[in-house]
Amino acid sequence: KLDPQNTVGYTGLGAMQQAANRQAEAEAAFKKAVEVNPQSVPAQLGLANFYWAARKKDQTAQALAAAYQLDPNNSLTNRMLALFQISIGQPAKAEPYLAKLAEDTKNASAQLVLADYYIASGRSKDAVPVLQRMLSVKETRSAADLRLAELDFREGRRPEAQKRLDELLK
């Protein structure tokens, strides 16, 4: 009532309705948030999150696509799109969003997720440059070295793996 153009109120109301298992009212509130401000990435993501929880795949995809069109650099949008693609069994479609996260945020955890994605996808060679870049940053050096040691071991380079592990333990 105090601010009918504020999407935060509608998304909060939607979350409360959803928690109370009033799905129709929750959906209406999330849709109202988007209606009030169609340019709001958080409103689009709130609606996407509602649909995802309701297992409405097509509507989730539409809301996520709308959020991405509004701001392709939004880290939460990219994270949700990557996870959504993985959750619906299309992990190959997650790569651009994971790469965008790793590139734009310079976030160590995003870079590790991208490297782990490559490793899990059987693309260890793509993970190596990501991990090697992380070796120059004190906060990420250990995690990157550990993964590189694992790759060395898997690929039969046991002396290199042992050397990395010995250095880590020092």
Phi, psi and chi 1 to 4 in degrees:
 res  aa     phi    psi   chi1   chi2   chi3   chi4
   1 LYS       -  -37.4  -72.9 -179.7  178.9 -178.9
   2 LEU   -72.2  -32.9  -66.2  175.4      -      -
   3 ASP  -147.2   79.3 -170.0    0.6      -      -
   4 PRO   -66.4  -10.7   17.3  -23.7      -      -
   5 GLN   -96.7    1.1  -60.3  -55.0  -52.7      -
   6 ASN   -88.1  116.4 -174.1  -17.4      -      -
   7 THR   -69.2  -24.9   61.3      -      -      -
   8 VAL   -61.2  -39.7  174.0      -      -      -
   9 GLY   -62.5  -42.7      -      -      -      -
  10 TYR   -69.4  -40.2  -67.8  111.5      -      -
  11 THR   -68.7  -35.2   55.5      -      -      -
  12 GLY   -64.5  -42.5      -      -      -      -
  13 LEU   -62.6  -42.4  176.4   60.9      -      -
  14 GLY   -60.2  -42.4      -      -      -      -
  15 ALA   -64.3  -40.8      -      -      -      -
  16 MET   -65.7  -42.1  -70.8  177.1   58.5      -
  17 GLN   -64.7  -40.0  -62.4  -72.6   15.7      -
  18 GLN   -63.8  -43.5 -172.3  176.1   17.1      -
  19 ALA   -63.7  -29.9      -      -      -      -
  20 ALA   -86.6    7.1      -      -      -      -
  21 ASN    62.7   32.7 -156.3   24.4      -      -
  22 ARG  -105.8   78.3  -67.3 -167.7  -73.0 -106.4
  23 GLN   -64.6  -41.8  -59.0  -53.9  -48.0      -
  24 ALA   -63.1  -43.3      -      -      -      -
  25 GLU   -67.4  -37.9  -66.1   91.2  -19.0      -
  26 ALA   -62.9  -48.2      -      -      -      -
  27 GLU   -59.6  -42.6 -177.4  175.3   12.3      -
  28 ALA   -60.7  -41.2      -      -      -      -
  29 ALA   -66.8  -43.8      -      -      -      -
  30 PHE   -64.6  -40.3  -74.8  115.9      -      -
  31 LYS   -64.9  -37.2  -77.3 -177.9  170.3 -179.7
  32 LYS   -64.2  -38.9 -176.8   68.9  174.4  176.7
  33 ALA   -59.3  -42.3      -      -      -      -
  34 VAL   -70.0  -39.5  170.4      -      -      -
  35 GLU   -62.6  -43.2  177.2 -172.4  -42.2      -
  36 VAL   -64.2  -39.4  165.1      -      -      -
  37 ASN  -143.9   86.5 -174.1   -3.5      -      -
  38 PRO   -65.3  -13.8    0.0    1.5      -      -
  39 GLN   -91.5    5.2  -58.8  -57.5  -51.5      -
  40 SER   -88.2  113.6  169.4      -      -      -
  41 VAL   -62.3  -46.0  171.9      -      -      -
  42 PRO   -58.5  -36.3  -26.1   35.1      -      -
  43 ALA   -65.9  -43.9      -      -      -      -
  44 GLN   -62.8  -41.2  -65.9  -73.1   -5.2      -
  45 LEU   -69.0  -35.0  -67.0  178.2      -      -
  46 GLY   -61.9  -43.9      -      -      -      -
  47 LEU   -65.1  -42.2 -178.3   60.8      -      -
  48 ALA   -61.1  -43.6      -      -      -      -
  49 ASN   -62.9  -40.1 -164.1   44.8      -      -
  50 PHE   -60.7  -49.8  167.5   77.6      -      -
  51 TYR   -63.4  -37.6  -75.9  136.6      -      -
  52 TRP   -62.2  -46.2 -165.1  -12.5      -      -
  53 ALA   -63.9  -30.7      -      -      -      -
  54 ALA   -84.8    2.2      -      -      -      -
  55 ARG    59.8   39.2  -67.7  176.1  166.1   62.6
  56 LYS  -104.2   86.9  -65.5 -178.0  177.5 -176.8
  57 LYS   -59.0  -48.7 -177.0  174.8  112.8  176.4
  58 ASP   -64.4  -42.5  -67.7  -20.0      -      -
  59 GLN   -67.6  -36.4  -68.1   94.5  -33.5      -
  60 THR   -61.1  -47.6  -56.4      -      -      -
  61 ALA   -60.2  -40.6      -      -      -      -
  62 GLN   -64.7  -45.6  -71.2  171.1   -5.6      -
  63 ALA   -66.6  -39.5      -      -      -      -
  64 LEU   -65.7  -40.0  -72.6  172.2      -      -
  65 ALA   -63.5  -39.7      -      -      -      -
  66 ALA   -63.4  -43.2      -      -      -      -
  67 ALA   -62.7  -41.7      -      -      -      -
  68 TYR   -65.0  -40.3 -172.8   79.9      -      -
  69 GLN   -62.9  -34.9  -75.9 -179.0  -24.3      -
  70 LEU   -69.4  -40.2  -69.5  171.0      -      -
  71 ASP  -154.3   90.0 -175.6    2.9      -      -
  72 PRO   -66.0  -11.4    5.8   -6.6      -      -
  73 ASN   -98.7    1.0  -64.3  -44.3      -      -
  74 ASN   -67.8  121.5 -177.1  -73.9      -      -
  75 SER   -65.9  -38.6   61.0      -      -      -
  76 LEU   -66.5  -40.0 -176.8   55.4      -      -
  77 THR   -60.9  -47.1  -57.9      -      -      -
  78 ASN   -63.0  -40.4  -79.6  -71.8      -      -
  79 ARG   -64.0  -45.0 -174.6  173.3  -67.0  115.5
  80 MET   -65.2  -41.2  -75.4 -178.3   69.9      -
  81 LEU   -63.3  -41.4  -83.9  161.1      -      -
  82 ALA   -63.0  -49.1      -      -      -      -
  83 LEU   -63.9  -37.6  -68.3  172.3      -      -
  84 PHE   -63.6  -45.8  178.0   69.2      -      -
  85 GLN   -60.9  -41.8  -66.2  -58.8  -28.7      -
  86 ILE   -65.0  -42.2  -68.7  166.7      -      -
  87 SER   -67.3  -25.6   75.5      -      -      -
  88 ILE   -97.1   13.1   62.5  170.3      -      -
  89 GLY    80.8   23.6      -      -      -      -
  90 GLN  -125.0   61.6  -61.9 -179.0  -12.3      -
  91 PRO   -61.4  -27.5   20.7  -29.8      -      -
  92 ALA   -62.3  -30.3      -      -      -      -
  93 LYS   -76.5   -9.2  -69.4 -176.1  178.1 -179.1
  94 ALA   -80.7  -23.1      -      -      -      -
  95 GLU   -54.1  -48.7 -178.1  178.1   -4.4      -
  96 PRO   -60.8  -33.1    0.1   -1.1      -      -
  97 TYR   -74.1  -38.5  -52.5  114.7      -      -
  98 LEU   -66.3  -41.2  -66.5  173.1      -      -
  99 ALA   -63.9  -40.1      -      -      -      -
 100 LYS   -63.3  -41.8 -172.3   71.3  155.5  171.3
 101 LEU   -61.1  -46.6  -79.8  169.3      -      -
 102 ALA   -66.2  -36.0      -      -      -      -
 103 GLU   -76.1  -47.3  168.6 -167.0  -50.7      -
 104 ASP   -80.3  -39.1  -72.0  -10.6      -      -
 105 THR   -86.0  -19.6   64.2      -      -      -
 106 LYS    52.9   32.0  -56.8  -60.9  180.0 -151.2
 107 ASN   -91.9  126.8 -179.2  -40.0      -      -
 108 ALA   -59.2  -40.9      -      -      -      -
 109 SER   -67.0  -35.4   64.4      -      -      -
 110 ALA   -66.8  -38.4      -      -      -      -
 111 GLN   -67.6  -39.6  -68.8  178.5   20.4      -
 112 LEU   -64.9  -39.7  -77.1  172.8      -      -
 113 VAL   -62.5  -42.2  167.8      -      -      -
 114 LEU   -63.3  -45.4  178.3   61.4      -      -
 115 ALA   -62.0  -43.7      -      -      -      -
 116 ASP   -63.8  -37.1  -71.6  -18.2      -      -
 117 TYR   -60.8  -47.1  167.2   81.8      -      -
 118 TYR   -60.6  -44.4  -73.5  141.6      -      -
 119 ILE   -62.7  -46.9  -67.6  166.9      -      -
 120 ALA   -64.5  -26.9      -      -      -      -
 121 SER   -86.4    4.2  -59.8      -      -      -
 122 GLY    75.7   23.8      -      -      -      -
 123 ARG  -118.6   56.4  -63.3  171.3   48.8 -162.7
 124 SER   -57.3  -34.9  -61.8      -      -      -
 125 LYS   -63.0  -29.9  -70.7 -177.6  179.9  174.4
 126 ASP   -76.7  -25.9  -68.5  -34.6      -      -
 127 ALA   -74.9  -32.4      -      -      -      -
 128 VAL   -57.4  -50.0  170.4      -      -      -
 129 PRO   -62.3  -35.3   -6.0    8.9      -      -
 130 VAL   -62.8  -46.7  174.7      -      -      -
 131 LEU   -67.9  -38.0  -66.4  168.4      -      -
 132 GLN   -64.8  -36.7  -73.7  176.5  -26.8      -
 133 ARG   -63.4  -32.8  -77.2 -168.4  -58.4  -89.0
 134 MET   -73.7  -17.1  -64.6  174.0   67.4      -
 135 LEU   -65.7  -23.9  -68.3  173.6      -      -
 136 SER   -83.6   -4.2   62.9      -      -      -
 137 VAL  -109.5  123.0  179.2      -      -      -
 138 LYS   -52.8  -42.9 -177.7 -179.3  177.7 -175.1
 139 GLU   -68.6  -23.1  -65.3   78.5   22.3      -
 140 THR  -111.7   -5.9   60.1      -      -      -
 141 ARG   -57.1  -47.4 -174.7  177.3  -53.9  128.7
 142 SER   -64.1  -46.2  -65.7      -      -      -
 143 ALA   -63.2  -41.4      -      -      -      -
 144 ALA   -67.0  -43.9      -      -      -      -
 145 ASP   -62.0  -40.5 -117.2  -14.8      -      -
 146 LEU   -61.4  -43.8 -174.5   59.4      -      -
 147 ARG   -68.2  -38.2  -77.6  165.3  175.5   79.8
 148 LEU   -65.0  -37.8  -73.1  166.9      -      -
 149 ALA   -63.2  -41.3      -      -      -      -
 150 GLU   -61.8  -42.9  178.6 -176.2   -7.8      -
 151 LEU   -65.0  -42.4  -68.0  176.5      -      -
 152 ASP   -58.1  -46.1  -76.1  -20.3      -      -
 153 PHE   -62.2  -48.1 -175.6   81.6      -      -
 154 ARG   -58.9  -34.1  -77.2 -174.8 -172.0 -177.8
 155 GLU   -96.0   15.8  -65.4  172.4    9.7      -
 156 GLY    81.9    9.1      -      -      -      -
 157 ARG   -96.6   66.4  -65.4 -174.9  -58.2  -89.1
 158 ARG   -66.1  -40.0  -67.9 -160.5  163.7   94.5
 159 PRO   -60.9  -39.4  -23.5   32.5      -      -
 160 GLU   -65.8  -41.2  -68.7   88.7  -17.7      -
 161 ALA   -61.9  -45.7      -      -      -      -
 162 GLN   -62.1  -41.3 -172.9   63.8   53.0      -
 163 LYS   -62.3  -44.0 -177.8  178.1  176.5 -175.9
 164 ARG   -61.0  -44.8  -78.9 -170.7 -171.0  -82.4
 165 LEU   -64.6  -40.9  -68.6  174.1      -      -
 166 ASP   -60.9  -42.5  -71.4  -16.3      -      -
 167 GLU   -64.7  -38.9  -72.5  -61.4  -43.6      -
 168 LEU   -63.0  -42.1  -86.1  169.4      -      -
 169 LEU   -69.1  -27.2  -68.4  172.3      -      -
 170 LYS   -69.4      -  -74.9 -179.1 -173.4  176.9
